[in-house]
Amino acid sequence: MTTIATTSSNNNSAMMSSSSSSLPTRTSMTLAKIAVIMIITNVMAYSFGVRSNPFTEMDGAAGGNYYAPRHGRLRGGASVDNAGAYAVPAFTEPAPELWKDVPIVDPHVGHKVVLVTGAAGFIGSHVAAHLLRRGDDVIVVDEMNDYYDVNVKEGNLALLAKLSEDMAKNAKRGNDGKSQLSIYKGDINDVKFMREIFVKHKPRWICHLAARAGVRPSIQDPLLYVRANVQGTTNMLEYVREFGAENVVVASSSSVYGESPSTFFTEAEYVNRPVSPYAATKRSGELISYTYHRLYDMPITNLRFFTVYGPRGRPDMAPYKFISRITRGEEIEQYGDGTTSRDYTYIDDIVDGVVRAIDRPYKYQIFNLGKGSGTKLNEFIGLVEKHVGKKARIKMMPPQPGDVPFTNADVSKARRLLGYSSNFPFDEGIMRTVAWFKEAFGENGERLNMAG
């Protein structure tokens, strides 16, 4: 059975009405401000050469994330910070030895009631579908904001509803895969709305993926990102503080690494120089997560996603845009000279990592989820041309503010503690995504406008 409900809150706003007040709201707004102050203080300390770091003192054996410069493989010994403050270790290869003494948590096995926020979105809808297929009850919450076409999100919810209904029919025929889906459209910052969901469904496993996405738009409207990503995350942790949970997973981003000097980005790095408001809000979410862990012994895992792509991908992301435009013979925009590199990660790999994190209630951890290797933009475009079967029409554009030159995940920590590994090379992932696009929208994308 699929339950669908909505709230009267403004779906295009991440801020609840000022007439709705309660203790969780006041507390969360205060803690959201604290999180921002922590980031500013941390960045200032870094800028002026103070060597302390909020993660330095964490106990790795107890499930903490800590910084251990003695383990770093340094490029020429170290790299100098732009401000000339002090040398910053640069990891030039994966560093699995950092995590060899951290105890491994065994996965919880059995039925779960999982609350997934942002589940009408790309990653969230795939995670929710996986949980449904394995037999969990899934409570979906999404505000359905208009960052990209809401029809895409409605389509994702329709797919989840159909999956749930099909599984219910199979259950009646004796299939053990019975599951249930409940869908709620509303703002996670609406305290009354969210409290009612927790009271009714009593979820014990929380997967918080809801966020305002996009590096470049965050520069134009940073306060919107603070409301959605900082206050939203803080409110979610407040609900967990009030109602309890077995485990909490919170989405972060590879954007927190900024212009890291490392060849492989590791969770042990300083990440105190975000280059966009979006990255700053994601870093803030990590900090407030750790605060709640320390204050309330709350088990929390933050996941740093590396450029996720695949079927039903976000229309604003380069993989979707390039496949769509090259398929239809339209011009694509290439920012920079094509040498920028990203660790593009196929959606099935990301879902596997998220579910592994949900099942393993570490006291507190941060994990990279990526492919573990980068692809240059020029190579990326070439792969799309290969699988689409058409040459790209390219318009050269200057580099964009807020973009970083490359990302490359060290996934050795997730490999050891979660059993995670990437199984989809970029070539295969693009092939699968092109196949999905042509099946959904036609060989030449002729059904795309009709779908919108």
HELIX and SHEET records of a PDB file:
HELIX    1   1 LEU A   23  SER A   47  1                                  25    
HELIX    2   2 GLY A   60  ALA A   62  5                                   3    
HELIX    3   3 PRO A   69  HIS A   71  5                                   3    
HELIX    4   4 ARG A   75  GLY A   77  5                                   3    
HELIX    5   5 PRO A   96  TRP A   99  5                                   4    
HELIX    6   6 PHE A  122  ARG A  133  1                                  12    
HELIX    7   7 VAL A  150  LYS A  172  1                                  23    
HELIX    8   8 VAL A  191  HIS A  201  1                                  11    
HELIX    9   9 VAL A  215  GLN A  220  1                                   6    
HELIX   10  10 PRO A  222  TYR A  225  1                                   4    
HELIX   11  11 VAL A  226  GLN A  231  3                                   6    
HELIX   12  12 GLY A  232  PHE A  243  1                                  12    
HELIX   13  13 SER A  254  TYR A  257  5                                   4    
HELIX   14  14 PRO A  277  TYR A  296  1                                  20    
HELIX   15  15 ALA A  318  THR A  327  1                                  10    
HELIX   16  16 ILE A  347  ASP A  359  1                                  13    
HELIX   17  17 LEU A  377  VAL A  388  1                                  12    
HELIX   18  18 SER A  412  LEU A  418  1                                   7    
HELIX   19  19 PHE A  426  PHE A  441  1                                  16    
HELIX   20  20 LEU A  448  ALA A  451  1                                   4    
SHEET    1   A 8 THR A   2  THR A   6  0                                        
SHEET    2   A 8 LEU A 181  LYS A 185  1                                        
SHEET    3   A 8 ASP A 137  ASP A 142  1                                        
SHEET    4   A 8 VAL A 113  THR A 117  1                                        
SHEET    5   A 8 TRP A 205  HIS A 208  1                                        
SHEET    6   A 8 ASN A 247  SER A 253  1                                        
SHEET    7   A 8 ILE A 300  PHE A 305  1                                        
SHEET    8   A 8 TYR A 364  LEU A 369  1                                        
SHEET    1   B 2 SER A  79  VAL A  80  0                                        
SHEET    2   B 2 ALA A  87  VAL A  88 -1                                        
SHEET    1   C 2 VAL A 308  TYR A 309  0                                        
SHEET    2   C 2 THR A 345  TYR A 346  1                                        
SHEET    1   D 2 GLU A 331  TYR A 335  0                                        
SHEET    2   D 2 ARG A 393  MET A 397  1                                        
SHEET    1   E 2 SER A 341  ARG A 342  0                                        
SHEET    2   E 2 THR A 375  LYS A 376 -1                                        
END                                                                             
